[in-house]
């Protein structure tokens, strides 16, 4: 593909100068003999190519990248004047017909040179202007492509940073759960360790892609919920609904983890009060409807410096804005000691995913 664009670019340049040469020759051969017309055409084409090539391949790209277009305009003007002066010399001293007679004194030839210079200015301006216009279009397109690639790299790095802020938090919580259970229930700790192995495998080997299969990501979330349910036991009432109708739906990895983490982190567990968490995750026709709610206490939330959700929710909002612009709807509500998160997401089908 790259070779095709290079070939097309060179073909256009060759055709441009070929048409220019033919036009110049047709003009000269009407007033000059064959050899003189060929010589005039060759000199004008060669000098025009050299000057415009230097202007468009050396000066213009440098000016665009250094953003010194004012200085470039001065350089372009000087080149146009120089090329016009060369045209004037050719028109004056390369005789087009036997009727042309120059004064013997150089001082008397100056007005003729000036006349030729003025007449050559429009042609020189059009040649350099057309060449610069084409080159500017090409360079501007190249700069735009480079800018898009840099912007894409920046977004990927930003997304990686946001995702890395989530993974250590999840790992820390699970290890902390296992550490506590090893003192009280080794059998349960052993079971949770196996769950942790599955969670860690998913995060290490299957989250390096832009998107992952939705069913695999939901399975990872179910493991997290299972770990939390086993940890808190009868202190929490956890209800879940999982309905995934398509195995071709793909989602950004670990996007929903923060909602699960926050629900168990901020759920109300005051003495004498049994907290509850409800999770609903349904997918139909590549549209994901995710809902989670948890009971919380104004007193406990007030003590949190970052508020309910805090940094984690801000990270999710940034990821949604970067990865699903215009294709998601996120609502976060807190009403009557119930914290609710509703997310509607249009999922992708294209993916770059593989199993290790």
MOLIN-V476207 format. One record per backbone hydrogen bond with DSSP energy under -0.5 kcal/mol. NH is the residue of the N-H (numbers start at 1). CO is the residue of the C=O. If there is no record, write none. Layout:
[[NH:CO] [NH:CO]]
This chain:
[[5:1] [6:2] [7:3] [8:4] [9:5] [10:6] [11:7] [12:8] [13:9] [14:10] [15:11] [16:12] [17:13] [18:14] [19:15] [20:16] [21:17] [22:18] [23:19] [24:20] [25:21] [26:22] [27:23] [28:24] [29:25] [30:26] [31:28] [32:28] [37:33] [38:34] [39:35] [40:36] [41:37] [42:38] [43:39] [44:40] [45:41] [46:42] [47:43] [48:44] [49:45] [50:46] [51:47] [52:48] [53:49] [54:50] [55:51] [56:52] [57:53] [58:54] [59:54] [60:55] [62:58] [63:59] [64:60] [65:61] [66:62] [67:63] [68:63] [72:68] [73:69] [74:70] [75:71] [76:72] [77:73] [78:74] [79:75] [80:76] [81:77] [82:78] [83:79] [84:80] [85:81] [86:82] [87:83] [88:84] [89:85] [90:86] [91:87] [92:88] [93:89] [94:89] [94:90] [95:93] [100:97] [101:99] [109:105] [109:106] [110:106] [113:109] [114:110] [115:111] [116:112] [117:113] [118:114] [119:115] [120:116] [121:117] [122:118] [123:119] [124:120] [125:121] [126:122] [127:123] [128:124] [129:125] [130:126] [131:127] [132:128] [133:129] [134:130] [135:131] [136:132] [137:133] [138:134] [139:135] [140:136] [141:137] [142:138] [143:139] [144:140] [145:141] [146:142] [147:143] [148:144] [149:145] [150:146] [151:147] [152:148] [153:149] [154:150] [155:151] [156:152] [157:153] [158:154] [159:155] [160:156] [161:157] [162:158] [163:159] [164:160] [165:161] [166:162] [166:163] [167:163] [168:164] [170:166] [171:167] [172:168] [173:169] [174:170] [175:171] [176:172] [177:173] [178:174] [179:175] [180:176] [181:177] [182:178] [183:180] [184:180] [184:181] [185:181] [189:185] [190:186] [191:187] [192:188] [193:189] [194:190] [195:191] [196:192] [197:193] [198:194] [199:195] [200:196] [201:197] [202:198] [203:199] [204:200] [205:201] [206:201] [206:202] [212:251] [214:249] [217:213] [218:214] [219:215] [220:216] [221:217] [222:218] [223:219] [224:220] [225:221] [226:222] [227:223] [228:224] [229:225] [230:226] [231:227] [232:228] [233:229] [235:232] [236:233] [237:275] [238:236] [239:237] [239:277] [241:279] [243:281] [245:243] [245:283] [250:348] [251:212] [255:252] [260:256] [261:257] [262:258] [263:259] [264:260] [265:261] [266:262] [267:263] [268:295] [273:270] [275:235] [275:273] [277:237] [278:293] [279:239] [280:291] [281:241] [282:289] [283:243] [284:287] [287:284] [288:286] [288:345] [289:282] [290:288] [290:343] [291:280] [292:341] [293:278] [294:339] [295:276] [296:337] [301:297] [302:298] [303:299] [304:300] [304:301] [307:304] [310:308] [312:309] [313:309] [314:310] [315:311] [316:312] [317:313] [318:314] [319:315] [320:316] [321:317] [322:318] [323:319] [324:320] [327:324] [329:344] [331:342] [333:340] [335:338] [338:335] [339:294] [340:333] [340:338] [341:292] [342:331] [343:290] [344:329] [345:288] [346:327] [347:286] [347:345] [348:250]]
